[in-house]
């Protein structure tokens, strides 16, 4: 049996999905809906966290959430013009937001 060795690609061409995400939700007329946020520049953003602990650290332990895959979250965000950010650091103070996708504020 022959084994072929291949060099590791340092920058894969395909993005690797983050896997099931913890997505913050809020109650709506038809049940729960993904919470959207705004970047400092005003762009709409949906967020997902790779652990419940990260979500709680950013939004508080009482924040309701659901599990969604990254492609499912993107499919929800795309029709409303929102981007998707994984594991953002959220803060209510706009003045402390130096980069558009690292610090977000709730809509």
KADA-V66334 format. One line per field, one symbol per residue. psi: psi as a letter, one per 20 degrees, with the letter a starting at -180 (. if undefined). A space follows every 10 residues. Layout:
psi=???
This chain:
psi=pppppqqpoh nqhpppqiap qopprqqrhk cqqppqrprh jiqqpqqqqi qhggghhhiq hjpqrrpqqg hgghhhhghj kqrppplroq qiohhjnhph jhpqqq.
